[in-house]
């Protein structure tokens, strides 16, 4: 998937500025899909506009430059449908936590306990985010699917790490004796 597809996907949900799109890609629901920087978002938006897949209107702002608001067109909806109709590539998963766990023989048991506890905290925060999305009424078919998938993956991860945490705490206690 490329940034143009991601931008069209977001714009299919609402009109937005480049800044709002970037914020959604960093912190919002779309942050779970692919990475996108300003350096890739704005050229993608410009190309989408040039191709007639989005419209751009300028809105005045008091004491600031005008902001550009992008909206998907009928042709944009058709292109998005076409671009999404391919089977997606395999997911890519990168994790500093897993790198440390792979090389945990270089770490103290105490450090490993702290790392696992921190990772558990992050996973639980992500589960709370899913609960918050459900509470806000994000219940269309696509949102329901990704929330369920995310919840299943995160819950399995929490369960696994909780069992490993017990082992690591036992090792840390033995090392302290």
N, C-alpha and C positions, 0 to 999 in steps of 0.2 A: 504494500500500500504506500502511496506517496502522499506528500503534503497537500497537493491539490485535492485529492479525494477526501482527505481528512477535513480540509477547509469547507468543501462542499457539504460534507456530512454534517458539520456543525451548523453551517448556514441553512441547512434544511430544517433545523429546529428553531432558528430565530435569526433576525438581522443582527449584525454586530460590526464593531470596528476591529481593525487588526489587533489593537491592544486587548480588546475583550476576548478575541479568539486566542491570543497568546496566553492570557490568564487562564482560560478554560483548559488549554493544553498543558499548563503547568500545575494547576491546582484542582481543576474540576473533573468531571466524569471523563472527559477526553484525555486526561493525563495518563489513563491506563492503556491507551492504544499505541501510539507511537510518539517519539520525541519530535518536536518542531521548534525551531528558533525563529526570532524575528527575521533573521537572514534568509530563512526559507519560506516563512509565511507571507511576507510582503511580495516577493517575486511570484509566488503561487497565486495570490489574490490578483496581482496585475495581469498575469496570464489568463486567469479565469475571466477577468473583465474583458480582456482583448478578444477572447474566444466567445464572448456573449453568454457565458454561463452564470455570471453574476452581474448585478448592477451596482453602481457606486453613486452615492449622493453625498454632498458635503453639507454638514450642519455647523452653523456658527456656534462659537463658544466665547463667552465673555473673557477677554484678556488672554485668550489662547488662540493658536491657529485653528482653522476649521478642521473638524474631524470627518473622516471618510467612513460612511456606514455602508456595508456590503449586504446585499440580499441576493438569494438564489433566484434564477429565472426558470421558466418552464424548460428551456433547453438544458439548464443546469440540473434540474431534477432528472431529466432523461439521461444525461451523461453520468450522473451519480448512479443511477440504476444500472447502466451498462458497466461502469467501472467496478461496481460491487458484485457483478454477476460472475466473477471468476473465483475459483476456490482460493482462499487465502494461503499465503506462505506459512510455513511452520513458525510458531511463536519463538521469539528470541528472549531469553531470560538471562539477565546479568545481575550478580549479587556479590557485593563486598563481604557480606556476612557469610555466604557459602564459601568464598575463597578462604576466609579465616578458619572456618570449620574444617575445610579440607586440610589445612596446614596446622591444625590445633595441637599437634605434637610439639610445636614450637612455643606454645602458650602455656601459661599456668592454668590449672583447673579453675582457680578463682577468676581469671580473666575470661575463660570460656563461659563460666556461669553468668558473669556480667553481660557478655555478648548475647547469650541466649535470652536472658531476661529483657534486654533492650529490644531484641527482635520480637519477642512475644508482645511487648508493649506496642510496637508498631503494628503488628498483625491485629491486635485487639482494637487499636484505634481505627484500622481499616474496616473491621467488622462493625464498629459503631457508626462509621460513615455510611455503610450500607443500610443499617437500621434507620439512620436519619433520612436517607434518600427515600426509603419506603414510607416513612412517616410524612414526608413532604408530598406524597402522592404520586411519585414517579412509578406508574404502574402500567405503562404501555408494554406491549409484548416484548420489544427489544430490551427495554430497561429491566423488566422482570427476569428475562433470560440472563443478562449479564450480572445482575445482582445475585441471582441464584448460583450461577457459576462461580462468581467471586466468593460468595459465602462458603460454598463447598470446598474450594481450594484453601481458603484462609482457615476454615475450621479444621481441616485435615492437618495443615501446617501447625496450628496451635496445639493440637492433640499430640503430634509427633514431638514437638519441642518441649512440651510439658513432661513427657516421659524421659526425654534426654536430659532435661534439667535435673530431674531426680538423680539420675546417674552421675551427672557432673557435680552436684552438691555432695554426693557421697564420696567421690574422688577428692574433692576439695577438702572435706572433713578429714579424710585419711591422710592427705598430704600435710595438713596442719598439725597432726599428732606427733 
